[in-house]
Amino acid sequence: MLRRTSERFFPRPDLFRLPTTTEQVVRAVDDATHAGKRITVRSGGHCYEDFVGDGAEVIIDLSVMRRVTFDRRRNAFMIEAGATLWEVFERLYLGWGVTIPGGQCGGVAAGGHIQGGGYGPLSRKLGSVVDYLYAVEVVVVNRSGRARAIVATREHNDANRDLWWAHTGGGGGNFGVVTRYWMRTPGATGRDPARLLPKPPAVTLGATVGWSWRDVTEESFHRLLRNYGEWHERNSAPDSPYASLFSPMLITRRNTGADPGGFIMVPALDGTLPNAEQLLRDYLAEVTEGIRGTITIEPPHRLPWLAAVEAGSLSQADESGTFKAKAAYLRKRFTDEQIRTAYTYLTSTDHNNERAVLILLSYGGKVNTVAPDATALPQRDSIMKAIYTVTWTDPDREQANLDWIRRWYSAMYSDTGGVPVPNGVNDGSYINYPDIDTTDPTWNKSGVAWHTLYYKDNYRKLQQVKARWDPHDLFHHAMSITLPGTV
C-alpha cells in the first residue's frame, strides 16, 4: 500500500481503507472519526507534497473507485474519484465521442485533478476542467460528528451550491472525501450524451523540435524564451486561430558530461483545421526565429486524437522518483532579468544534476473567459505556466537538491520576495502543484500569505465553505483551507 509518485514520502498509517462505494466511504469516515483517528484521502497518489502521509492514521484510498459512465438521472457523465485521466479520456471518447479538457499525465486520478482546477492540452480551446463540473459528491462530517454523503450541483437554487463551488479549484483534502463527479457542458441541453460534453478534434497535428546545449549561447537562450513568451502574449485570446495549440517546452539543466542535454518543444493543434499545417509552420518559424542549431526531431505529423493522448500519457508513464517541484502562472513572458536568472541556474557548474528541468506550458484562451470568482480557480488571465523541477536518486543528495531549487525559484522571483506574487507579470501558483516552501518566511519573504498566491481573493469564501462543511477541521494538511479566524 505504499503506492505513491514522490519517493520522498512514505505514508505509514495505522490503517488503509479501500472502499468500492460511497456507502463504504461513509462508514470508513464514521469509523475513523468515532475512533479519534486522523483521516487523509488518496486517489492517484500524485501529490507534490506530503499531504497524504503526514500524520495520517487512516488513509482512505479511492483507487478502486474508477467507474466512468453516463448518469441518465442527472443527465451528466459520472466519474469516480479513483479513475485515472487516461481511463476517463478513453471511456468518454470510445463510448460517446466526447472529452473533458483534463491533463496530459494519464496516470493522475480524477479525484485530485478536477477539484484542484485541472487543465491540459485542450484547455486553451475548451477551458479548465472545472468549467464542466456539474455536480460533486462529497462525504462530509457534520457538527455532531456524523458522516454523510452530500451531492452539490452548480444549479443556482441548490442549497449546497457553495460546496460545489469550493470543488472548482479549492484543492484536495479540505472539506471531505470526494467520491464522484458529474460533468456536463454549461448550457448544454437535450438528452443525447454525445452533445453534453465537447468533442475533441478527430486528428491532431504535431511536431517535435529541439536544441542541444552545445549549440545554445546565452544570447540564443534569451532569444528563444523571449520568442516563446511573446508569441503567447500575442496568441492567447479565446478567439485566436491558435486557440487549439498547446506547446510544452522542456529545458534540462546543462550537464557537464559527454551529452550536455538540451531543450525540446512539442507543439500540437487541431489537425482538422483547414490551415493547420500553415499555422504550425508559422508558429515554429516565429518561435525559432534567430535561433541557430534547431533540430527537427519529428516533422509535422498527424495522429488520431486518442492515439495522441495515449502517446502523451506514455511519455509521462515513468512519473515516480524523488523530486521537488515549484510552479507559477505567467500573465506575460518572463522578464529579461528572469531569463538571465534561468540561464545562470541551468548552466552553472556548482550543482551538477541533469535531471533538473524548466517546463513552460501554453495556457489562456477559453480559460480566461470565466470570471475569477465564478469558480474557486482565480487565475483567469494568464497565458503560460512555468514548472521548476529537480529529481535525484541518491538520498544523500536530497538537501543539496532542495537547496538548489529553492535558491533558483527564489532568484526567479527576487523582486517579489522570492515567490510569484500576483502583479503585471506573475499570477501566483496552482494548488495542484503545491509548494510547502511558500508557507515558510525563509523562502517567502514577500509578506504575502501563501494562500493569496494560490487562491487570491477567493480564500475568504473558501474559509466560509470550510466552516459550514468541515466545522471541526477534520480534513486538513499543511496547506489546507483553514477555518475563519485562523491563518
VENSUL-V16242 format. One record per helix or strand of 3 or more residues. SS is the DSSP state (hx for helix, st for strand). FROM is the first residue (numbers start at 1). LEN is the number of residues. Records with the same first field share a line. If there is no record, write none. Layout:
SS: FROM-LEN + FROM-LEN
//
This chain:
st: 15-3 + 39-4 + 58-4 + 68-4 + 76-5 + 133-9 + 147-7 + 177-7 + 203-10 + 246-7 + 262-9 + 295-10 + 321-10 + 356-7 + 384-9
hx: 22-13 + 85-12 + 110-6 + 123-4 + 129-4 + 161-6 + 193-3 + 213-3 + 218-17 + 276-13 + 305-11 + 336-12 + 365-5 + 395-18 + 414-3 + 431-3 + 436-4 + 450-20
//
